[in-house]
Amino acid sequence: MLANTPQNELLRLASQTQMSLAQMQQQAAAQAAMTGASQHIQVPQVNFYPSKHPNPKKARKKDIKQAYKLLKPTKRPFFSPKRAWGGKYRYNTNTMRCVIDGCDVENLIRVAGNVYDQIIDEDTGLSLWDIYFKNPVTGEVEAFVARENVTSGRKMRGTYCPEHLHLYHLLTKWEKEEEAEEEAETGTLKAKLRKGVSLVAVPVSSIKKRDNTPPILTKYEPFFDMLKKDNIPITHMSNVATGMNDLVVVVFDMRQFNAGNNTRLLFDALAINQMQQENQPLPLPQQQNEGSA
């Protein structure tokens, strides 16, 4: 446990492992947040132990291997009859449940606050909530779902609790570091040309996302900025034929405001995500005349 570890001890551990001091501090913050939540409810803790191998590259490989092992979704026993109707994964039910330990994420956020938002990446300054639960283009809240093989395989219905998601975040960063080192060693232009790969300069303006917002609606941009800032769900319903937005729906949930928090964000994000995956056009409202004859 790093939650109550002094700063000088974290510095000593960082010098003995391939993890940086900032990553150690992130892990300590994640464990501290989960420990604080445990005063109200039962929460799991991740037993990840960084490798102390003297070779940083080998230490990183060991850490990656251990992270994959800890992030694999929990399976039911092979001969369990529940596999017949519930599937082989024990906690693969919805985006408000961790696929590894079964942590009720919705209850965790309701009782202890948004723990994801308290864990900050040292490079970008963004929280886990900003990185994994918000669309990078639109800024809208959307569900993060785990994969069967951690970073590959089919998407599941479940998610990760804050501490497991932090470990997943570190895993992706370590793998990017490995890829960058491999690219520096074997990814020269000469090697790419031998494989028939060439580099072409493309103007940024040519790949910019097309905005089909009519000019008459631009005056409402401050209103939508306020909605995004307050985590109010905004749903864009696209036309299957044209791929452009036909309808925009803003969801005001009074239960969310009366409770004084965002406990329904994950549920709303899941509903929006499922609606977008189905990609079914909604019927246009029909005009009705309820006035007197």
N, C-alpha and C positions, 0 to 999 in steps of 0.2 A: 504493500500500500504506500503510495506517494502523497496521499492527501495531506498529512501533517508533517511531511519531511522538511527539515530546515533547508534554506537556500544553499548553504555551503555543502550539505549532503547531496542535494540535487546536482550541484556543480561537480562533485566528486564522481557521482554515478555517470554523469554525461561524459566525463573524461575516460571512463572505463568501457563505454559502449559506443556504438555508432550513432546513437540518438543525440541530437543537439540539446543544449540546455533549454531552449525555447520549447522543444517537443516534450521534454521532461516536465516543464512547467504546465504545458497543455494537459498532459496526462494527469498531473497532480490536481489541476483545476477540475477536470472531468470527474475524478474520484471524489474530490471534496464536494462537488455538487450532488453526486449520487449519495454520498454519505449523509449530507444534509437532508436529502429526501427520505432517507431511511429512518429519520426520527418520526416520520408520519406514516410511512408505509414500508413494506418489505421490498427492497430493490436488490438486483444482482450486482456483483462486482466481478470485473474481468481480471483474471490472474495471468497477466502478461509479464514475462520477465525478459528484459533485453539481454541479448548475448554479450558476453564480455570477452569475446575472441579478440586477440591483439590486432588481427588483420581487419580493417574496417569493412572491406568488401565481403569477406566471409561472414563477419558479424551481421551485416545487412542481409545476406542470404538466409542466415539462420532466423533472423527476425521475421523475414517475409514468410518463411516456411511455417513458423509458429503462428503468425497472424492468420494464415490460410486455415490452419487447423482449428483455431479458436473461432473463426467466423463462419465455419460450415454450419448450415441449418441443422437443427436437432431432428433426428429421425426416430420414428417409432420402432420398437423391436420388430425384427423380420417376420415373426410369426404372430404378431398382434392382429386380432380380427378387425381392429379399427382401421387398418390399412385399406380394407375393402371399400369403405365409404368415406373415410377422412383423408386418404392419401398417405404417402410414406413419411411426410414431414409433420411433426407433432404440433407445431405452433403456426403453421401456414394458414391463418384464418383471415386476417384483414390488416390494413396498414396501420392499425393502432396497437399492434402486438409485435414484439421482437421475435424473430424466427429462431433465435438461439435459446433464450431463457424464458420466453413467454411473458416478459414484462409488459404490463398494461400501460402503454405510453400515454394514452388519453388521461388515465387516472393520475399518472406521474405528473403531467403538465398541470392538471387541475389542482393537485395538492401542493406541488413544490415549485410551480412556475415553469417557464420554458427553459429547461436545462440546456437544450441544444444551443440556445442563444447565448449561453454563458461560456461556451468553449470557443476560443478565438484562434484562428490560424495565424501563425507568427509571420508569414510572408505577405499575405494579402490583407490582414486585419479584419477579415470577414469571419462571422460565426458559422458553426456547422449548419444552423438554420438557414442562413443566407446562401450557403453553398449548395446544400442538398435538398432544401424544401422550397426553393424559389426558382422559377423559370429564369434562366440567365438572360433571356431576350426581353420578356415582358415584365419580369419582376413579380408575376403572380405566384401565389402559393400553390404548390402541387406536391403530391405524395411521393416520397422516396421509397422505392421497393428494393428488396434484396434480390440477389441472383443465386441460383442453385450452386454454382461453383465460385461464389464470392464475387469475382470480377467478370465472369462469363457465364454462359448457360441461360436457361429460361428464367424470365422474370417471375418472381413469386408474388404472393398477395401480402406478405408480411414485410416488416421493416427492421431496423436496428434500434435498440435503446441507445441513449446518448453515449455511454462508455464504449459500446461495441462500434458505434458509428465513428467515434474518434479513432479507434484502432483501424477501422476500414480506411479512414482518411489518411492515416500515417502509411498504411500499406500502399495506397495509390501513389503517394509521394515517393516512397522508396523504389517502387517499380519505375517511376518516371526518371529517377536518378540513374538507375541501371540502364535504362534505354538511352539516356543522354550520353553516358559513358561509352556504351556500345556504339552509338552513332559517331562519337568522336574518334573511335578507333577504326571502325570498318565502314563508316558512312561517308567516305570521301566522294567528291564529284567524279573522280575517275572510276571508282567502283560502281557508282550509279549508272554511268554511261555504258559500262560493260553490260549492264542489265537492261539497257534500252530506256533509261529514265533520264529525262532532261528537265531543266528548270525554266519556267515561263513566268514573266512578270505580268501580273493581273492588277489593273487599277482597283483600288478599294471601292470606288464608287460603283463599279460594275457588279460587285457582289453584295452591295448593301441591300438589306431586306426592303422589299417594296411596301410602301405605306399607301393603302387605299382609302385613307380617311378623307372624306369630303371636306373642302375648305370651310364649309359652314359649321363644322363640328370642332374645329381647332380651338374655339373659345372655351370648350369644356375640358381641355387638357389639365388645368389646375385642379379641377374636381377629381379627375381620375388619379392624379398624383397623390391627392389626399387619401383616396381609397387604398392605394397601394401602401402608403405609409402606415395606415391603420390596420393593414392585413384584412381588408374587406374583400371577400372573394369576387372576382370578375371573370365571367365566362364568355369566351368568344366562340360562337357557333359558325363554323365555316360552311360554305357551299361546296358540296362534293364535286360538282362539275367544274367550278372556276377556281376553287381553293381560296377564295377571298371571304372575308368576314361578312356575314349577312345580318346576324343578330348579336347584340352584346347585352348580357344580363348581369346586373349587380345584385348580390345577395346580402340583405340585412337580416341577420338572425338575432331577434330580441333576446333569446336565451344567452347568447354570447355577451351582449351588452349588460344585461341584468346581473350576470355572474361577475362582470368586471374583468374578464380575461378572455383568452382566445382558445378555450378548450375544444371547440368544434372545428378548428382549422384543419386538422388532419382528416376528419370525416368529410368535410366539404371538399378538400383537395382530392380525396379518393373518388367522390361522386363526380367531380369535374373531370378527373382523369379517365374514369370509366366511360363517361359521356363522349369524350373526345376520341377514345379508342374505338367506340362503336361507330363513330363517324356517320351517324344517321342524320339526315336533314330533318329539322323540326317542321311540322306543318305550319304554314302561315296563319295568323289569326283571321278568322272570317268576320266580316262586318255584320253586326247585328243591330237591328233597330227595335228598341224596347219602348219607344214612345207611343203615344196614343195615335190611333188612326185619324 
